[in-house]
Amino acid sequence: MPTEATQRYLGWLEGWLTLHTPADGLELGCGAGEQSLWLVERGFRMAGVDISATAVEWATAKAASSGLDAGFR
């Protein structure tokens, strides 16, 4: 679950992006992919990139277990 500050930011971002949907997004330094997956749940097409292979594995597993379509590398 994203932190409260992250949730506020994502709420603002979602409002802004709603003006431009459907939208494609790229999250750099995606970690476990929480923000990307949050946006996918709201109809955005997301991809995430991280230097950590472990983080990419976590993000990929979260997407698969949630049935969400997001690519991580």
Long-range contacts (C-beta under 8 A, 24 or more apart in sequence): 1-34, 2-34, 2-35, 2-38, 6-34, 6-35, 10-35, 10-38, 10-39, 13-39, 14-39, 14-42, 17-44, 30-55, 30-56, 30-59, 30-72, 31-55, 31-58, 31-59, 32-58, 32-59, 32-62, 33-58, 33-59, 33-60, 33-62, 33-63, 33-70, 33-72, 34-62, 36-70, 36-72, 37-62, 37-63, 37-66, 37-68, 37-70, 40-68, 40-69, 40-70, 41-68, 45-69, 46-70, 46-71, 47-71, 47-72, 47-73, 48-72, 48-73, 49-73
